[in-house]
Amino acid sequence: MPVFKPVPTSDFSSVFDRLNKDWMLITAGNQSVANSMTASWGAFGILWNQPVAICFVRPQRHTFTLTESEDTLTLSFFDEEWKKALSYMGKFSGRDGDKYAACGMTVAHDENGTPYPAQARTVLICRKLYAGRLDEHAFVDPTLIEKNYPTKDFHQMYVCKIEAVLQRGD
């Protein structure tokens, strides 16, 4: 029988680093309009016998309206050289101007019209399976509300089937 030993979660870094260190862009929209926002929260796994990504969007974000109106969205990961652009994408709203132009990015679309930044290293094409607002009364640890939701602007959670993975082939 094999022997298992505990290792730090940081040793299982591929998934965790993608979210926590590399960050990602959540992109939603269609052929006519698209917007991206930076995210460093999320999860990947198997749910309902499907590969899924779980992402979170606050209701006041411009991306929220687009995410709510479409069945698909993308999660994109970038090389280190794009870190400054991803920071910009997280701080400024697409309501106020063209964030892609400001960051030197362009929008591409998959065969179904789902938008994603063309400069990404890896893109996950995702179809929404479940959407629901985080519920204040479901938090077991109230300090999470104090720290993350002082104005009670709870994220919308999206559980999405990962339908395709696109890897840039430079």
Secondary structure, 3 states (H helix, E strand, C coil): CCCCCCCCHHHCHHHHHHHHCCCEEEEEECCCCEEEEEECCCEEEEECCEEEEEEEECCCCHHHHHHHHCCEEEEEECCHHHHHHHHHHHHCCHHHCCHHHHHCCCEEECCCCCEEECCCCEEEEEEEEEEEECCHHHCCCCHHHHHHCCCCCCCEEEEEEEEEEEECCC
